[in-house]
Amino acid sequence: MKTPPPGTDARKPAAGFTLVELLVVMAILAVIVALGYPALQRARLRATAATCVSNLKQLALAHRMYEQDNQGMPPPNNATKNNHPYSEGHDNVGIQLLRRYYRHPLPSGRYIWDGDHKFIREPMELCPSVRFNQLAEKLENGPHYQIWSINDTVYTTYYEEPSQRPLIWDGFTGVWQAASSQVPLRHEGGIQCAFLDGHVEWIPAEDGRLYHRWWHYAIADRAPNPARLYDGNPMGVTEKP
């Protein structure tokens, strides 16, 4: 056992922090937190973007499976009892019909509405950046992605450049409206988009494709027209339109 030096009191506690020392430590911690916060924000943005990309890839794959089961036809923009296929007694956005290809139904066999006629929230249709950015979506239950189909068209033979045909992308509503739809710039000033060939691409707001007329004709025509880049009004918005 170590003997304390002569003239010292072994029972005397060690001196604590002075007020100045405590303030210095707190200041250092504040600087560390301030330096680390932007990095944390960037990491969260990348994580939500990666989840969004995964969602879109799986939805695009489900879309291809739907086509294969329906003679190459895409799901309708809206499914009603007069627009086959009709689903569970409700009108549905076409993208919701893809659930049959990536999730199991409820015990009742339902995919979209439960037995009490309540909408089933499907995480794959919800972009995680919506909650992170605190955007007020028009549709609380989703989907947070848009789709627009040309009914009675066999996609595999109609489109000449599948890698340039937007299929499913970030949106405020489930169905694209050519004249008025806008897209939320959720991902660092851009959107995520799955194309017909299955690849997913980040498109910044300043990209010439993110304009109404280019986007519409890239969907409607057999191949996009480069002359329509920057044609029409820009689609991207940072807040709810």
N, C-alpha and C positions, 0 to 999 in steps of 0.2 A: 504494500500500500504506500502510495506516494505521500510523503510528509510535506505539509504546506510550509512555505518559507516562514522564518521567525517574524513575528509582529503582524501576521495576517490572521484574520478570523475565518476558519474553515467553514463556518455556518453562514457566512455572508453570501448572498446570491450574486451571480454574475450581473454586470451592468446590462440593462436593456437598450433598445434603440432610443436615440434621442428623437425629438420631433423633427428636426432637420433631416436626419437619416431616414426616418419613415417617409417623409415627403419625397425624398430623392428616389427611394425604392418605388413608390407609387408612380412617380413620373416616368421612371424607366419602364414599368409595366404598361403604362398608358401608351408609350411610344411603341413598344413591342406589339401591342394589340392593334394600334393604328397601322403599323406596317404589314401586319398579317391579314387584316380584314379584306383588302382588295384581292389578295391571293385566294382567300377563302371564297369570296364572291365568284371569282373566275372558275374555281373548282366546281362550285355548285352549278354555274351556268353550263360548264362542259358536261357535268353529270346529267342534267336535265336534257340537254341537247342529245346526248348519247341515248337516253331512254326514248326520246321522241323519234330518233332515227330507227331504233329497234321496232317501235310501234308501226312506223310507216312501212318498214320492210315486211313485217308480218301481215299487215293489211294488204300490201301489194301481192304477196304470195297467196293470200286468201282470195283475192280478186282473180288471180290466174286459175285457181282451183274452181271458182264459181264459173268462169268461162268454159272450162273443160266439161263441166257438168251440164252446161246449157247451150251446147252446140256453138260455142264461141261467142255467145252473147254476153254483154256485161249486165250487172244488176241495174234495174231502173233507178232513176234519180229519186223517185218517190214510189213506194210500194203501197198500192191501195187495192181494194177489192176489184177494181176495174183495170188494174195494171199489175199483171202477174209478175212475181209471186206476192200474194197477199199474206201478211204475217200476223197471226194471233189476234185478229179482230181490231187492228189499229192501222192507221196510216204511218209509215215509217220511212225514214231517210234510207236511200239505197245502201249506204255504207253499213248500216246496221244489219243488213241481210248477210253480210260476210261472217257474222258471228258463228254460223253453222260450221265454219271451216277452221276455227281456232279455239273454240271453247265447247265444253260439254253443256248440254241443256240442264235445266232444273229437273228434279224428279218428275215434274208434271210434263216434261218435254218442251218447255218454253225457253226461248232464247232472249226475247226482248221485253216482254211484259210478264210479270208473275201472276199467280192465281188471283191476286187481289187487284189486278189491273194497275199495278205500280210499275213504273219504268225501271228496268234493271240497268244499273250503272256498270259500264264495262271499262276498266282501266285502260285497255289498249286504245280506246277511242278518245282518251283524255290526255292532252299534252301536259306533262308535269310542269312546264314553264308557266302555265296559266296561274297556278297557285303561287309559284315563286315570284312572278312579276306582279301579282295581285291585280291582274286584269279582270274587269267585270265582263264576263261573257254573256251573250244573249241567251245561250242555252246552258242552264245550270247543270243539266244531266249529260251534256255532250250531244253529238260528238264535237271535238275541237278541230276536226279536219273537214276539208271540203272534197267533194267528188262531183263530177259531171259526166254523164254517159250519153252516147248516141245510141238510142234504142234501135233494135232490129239491125244492128251493124256487127259483123263478125270482125272483131278487133285484129285478129292475127293476119287477116288478109287485107284489111282496109288500110292500116297505118304503115307507111313506108319507112318511117324512122321512129321506131318505138322508144329509142333513147331520148327523143326530144318531145315526146307526148306526155304532158303532165297528167298524172293519174289521181293521186291523193296528196293533199298538201294542207299546211296550216290554214285555218279559217275560223271565222266567227260563227258560221252556220254550216249545216251539213251539205247543202247543195249550192253550187256555183250559179250566180246570176250574172250574166255577161255584162250587163250595162251598169250594175251598181255594186257588185261584191267587192269588198276590200279584204285585205289579208293583214293580220297582226304581225308586226315585226318582233316576234318573241325571242328570237335567237340572235342576240348581239347585232341588231339592225338588219336582220334578214329572216327568211322563212326556210322551212324544211319541206322538200317536195320529193315524193316517190314518182318515178317515171314508169312508163308502160313496160320497159324492159326489166324492171325490178330494182334498179339502182336508186339511191336516195342522194339528193344534192342540196347543199345550202346555197340559197340564192339571195344576195344582198339587195337592199332596196334600190340601189343605183343601177342594177343590172337591167339591160334593155329588154329582157324578157318579162320583167315584172310590170307590164303595162297592159291595160285591158284588151286592146285589139290584138296584140301579139298573142296573149294568153288564150283568148277566145278562138282565134284561128288555128293556133297550135293544137287545140282540142278538136275543133270541128273539121279541119282539112286533113287530107292524107299526109301532108308533110308541112312543117312550119316554113314560113316565108321570111328569110332574113331581112327583107325590105320593111317588115313590120316591127322590127326592133324599135323600142321607144315610141311606138304608135299608140295613141290614145292617152288616157289619164293614168298616172301612176297608181298602183294598187295598194302599196304598203302604207300602213298607219301605225303609229305607236300607241294609240289608245282606241277604245271602243268607238266605232263609227256611229 
